[in-house]
Amino acid sequence: MGSSSVSPYSQPPDLRTLQPRASSYSGEYGGGGGERFSQSGNQLDGPITAIRIRVSSYYIVGLQVRYGTVWSDYVGGTSGDLDEIFLYPGESIVQVSGKYKTYLRKLVFVTDKFRFLSFGTDKGTSFNAVPLYPNTVLRFISGRSGSLIDAIGFHWDLYPSDYESC
């Protein structure tokens, strides 16, 4: 009788090699102008530990994010007032809401320590950005900017395990 062989294509996947998905993206919220920016490389410096936001009477003018101990490049314009927030050691951003019209008008960062850090004016179309997967946090931002922040997107992933002490 013939020998029976099983095709390698019919084998079930080896579950030990499958990685659960953890990364997700929310956005892009805002208008269509400005030059693209992405801070994807900055996440290699560590988790988000602080944020600088420049705000005018009507808009989010500019942003800068600190990853570990290293500040990202500043994006946006120079008008308005500069505000700076620092996260507690081990604290992470788990939700971002806000408002936009042609430009970004408001940002509210929510942390896993139940802090609500609000900037800007309460006018425009609302958005609420959260990660798709459990136990993931804001790892970096991207978007478009010129003299203001035109649009913003949020990239979520696991907290980097080798930075627990930041």
C-alpha positions as CSV (number, residue, x, y, z in Angstrom):
1,M,0.0,0.0,0.0
2,G,1.1,3.6,-0.5
3,S,2.8,5.6,2.3
4,S,0.8,8.4,3.6
5,S,2.6,11.6,4.2
6,V,1.3,14.9,5.6
7,S,1.9,18.0,3.7
8,P,3.8,20.6,5.7
9,Y,1.2,23.2,4.6
10,S,-1.5,21.4,6.5
11,Q,0.3,21.5,9.9
12,P,-1.3,23.7,12.5
13,P,0.9,26.7,13.5
14,D,3.3,26.2,16.4
15,L,1.6,28.3,19.1
16,R,4.9,28.9,20.8
17,T,6.1,31.0,17.9
18,L,2.9,33.2,17.6
19,Q,3.2,36.6,19.3
20,P,0.0,38.3,20.5
21,R,-0.6,41.6,18.8
22,A,0.0,44.6,21.0
23,S,0.5,47.6,18.8
24,S,-2.3,49.7,17.5
25,Y,-2.9,53.2,16.0
26,S,-5.5,55.9,16.6
27,G,-5.9,58.8,14.3
28,E,-5.2,60.9,12.4
29,Y,-7.3,63.6,14.0
30,G,-7.3,67.1,12.5
31,G,-7.0,68.9,9.2
32,G,-5.0,68.1,6.1
33,G,-2.3,70.7,6.1
34,G,1.2,70.8,7.5
35,E,4.3,68.7,7.1
36,R,4.3,65.1,8.3
37,F,6.2,64.2,11.5
38,S,6.7,60.9,13.3
39,Q,8.4,60.2,16.6
40,S,8.6,56.4,16.0
41,G,12.3,56.3,16.5
42,N,12.1,58.2,19.8
43,Q,10.4,55.3,21.6
44,L,13.7,53.6,21.5
45,D,14.9,56.1,24.2
46,G,12.3,54.8,26.6
47,P,8.7,55.4,27.7
48,I,7.0,58.8,27.5
49,T,8.0,60.6,30.7
50,A,7.0,64.3,30.0
51,I,5.2,66.4,27.5
52,R,5.6,70.1,26.5
53,I,2.6,71.7,24.9
54,R,2.4,75.2,23.4
55,V,-1.2,76.5,23.4
56,S,-2.8,79.7,22.1
57,S,-6.3,81.0,22.8
58,Y,-7.7,78.7,20.0
59,Y,-5.2,76.0,19.1
60,I,-2.6,73.5,20.1
61,V,0.4,75.3,18.6
62,G,3.3,72.9,19.3
63,L,4.4,69.7,21.0
64,Q,7.5,68.1,22.3
65,V,7.6,64.7,24.1
66,R,10.3,63.3,26.4
67,Y,11.1,59.6,25.9
68,G,13.0,58.3,28.8
69,T,15.4,61.2,29.5
70,V,15.6,62.5,25.8
71,W,13.4,65.2,24.4
72,S,12.0,64.7,20.9
73,D,12.3,67.4,18.2
74,Y,9.8,70.2,18.8
75,V,7.0,70.3,16.2
76,G,4.7,73.2,15.5
77,G,4.8,77.0,15.9
78,T,6.1,79.5,18.5
79,S,3.1,81.5,19.5
80,G,1.1,81.0,22.7
81,D,2.1,79.8,26.1
82,L,4.3,76.8,26.9
83,D,3.2,74.2,29.5
84,E,5.1,71.2,30.7
85,I,3.8,68.1,32.4
86,F,5.9,65.3,33.9
87,L,4.6,61.8,34.4
88,Y,5.3,60.0,37.7
89,P,7.8,57.1,37.6
90,G,6.1,54.1,35.9
91,E,3.1,56.2,34.9
92,S,1.8,55.9,31.4
93,I,-0.8,57.6,29.1
94,V,-3.7,55.2,28.4
95,Q,-6.2,57.4,26.6
96,V,-6.1,60.7,24.7
97,S,-9.2,62.7,23.9
98,G,-9.5,66.1,22.3
99,K,-11.1,68.4,19.7
100,Y,-10.1,69.6,16.3
101,K,-11.4,71.5,13.3
102,T,-8.8,72.5,10.7
103,Y,-6.2,72.4,13.4
104,L,-5.9,70.6,16.8
105,R,-7.7,72.6,19.4
106,K,-7.7,70.5,22.6
107,L,-5.8,67.5,24.1
108,V,-6.6,65.6,27.3
109,F,-4.1,63.0,28.3
110,V,-5.5,60.3,30.8
111,T,-2.9,58.3,32.7
112,D,-3.0,54.9,34.4
113,K,-2.8,56.8,37.7
114,F,-6.2,58.4,36.9
115,R,-4.7,61.9,36.1
116,F,-6.4,64.0,33.5
117,L,-4.0,66.5,31.9
118,S,-6.0,69.0,29.8
119,F,-4.8,71.6,27.3
120,G,-6.5,73.9,24.8
121,T,-10.0,75.1,24.1
122,D,-13.3,73.1,24.1
123,K,-14.4,73.8,20.5
124,G,-14.5,71.6,17.5
125,T,-15.1,67.9,16.6
126,S,-14.4,65.5,19.5
127,F,-12.2,62.4,19.3
128,N,-11.3,59.8,21.9
129,A,-8.2,57.6,21.2
130,V,-7.6,54.4,23.1
131,P,-5.4,51.4,22.4
132,L,-7.0,48.3,20.8
133,Y,-5.2,45.8,23.1
134,P,-5.2,45.5,26.9
135,N,-2.2,46.5,28.9
136,T,-0.8,48.8,26.2
137,V,0.1,52.4,26.5
138,L,0.9,55.5,24.4
139,R,4.4,54.9,23.0
140,F,4.8,57.7,20.4
141,I,2.9,60.3,18.4
142,S,2.8,61.3,14.7
143,G,0.9,63.8,12.7
144,R,1.3,67.0,10.6
145,S,2.4,70.4,11.7
146,G,3.3,73.9,10.4
147,S,2.8,77.0,12.5
148,L,0.2,75.0,14.4
149,I,-0.4,71.3,15.0
150,D,-2.6,70.4,12.0
151,A,-3.3,66.7,12.9
152,I,-2.1,64.1,15.4
153,G,-2.1,60.3,15.7
154,F,-1.4,58.0,18.6
155,H,0.7,54.8,18.5
156,W,0.0,52.3,21.3
157,D,2.1,49.3,22.4
158,L,3.4,47.5,25.5
159,Y,5.3,49.4,28.1
160,P,9.0,48.7,27.5
161,S,9.9,46.1,30.2
162,D,13.6,47.3,30.4
163,Y,12.5,50.8,31.5
164,E,10.5,50.0,34.6
165,S,12.6,52.4,36.7
166,C,12.0,55.6,34.5
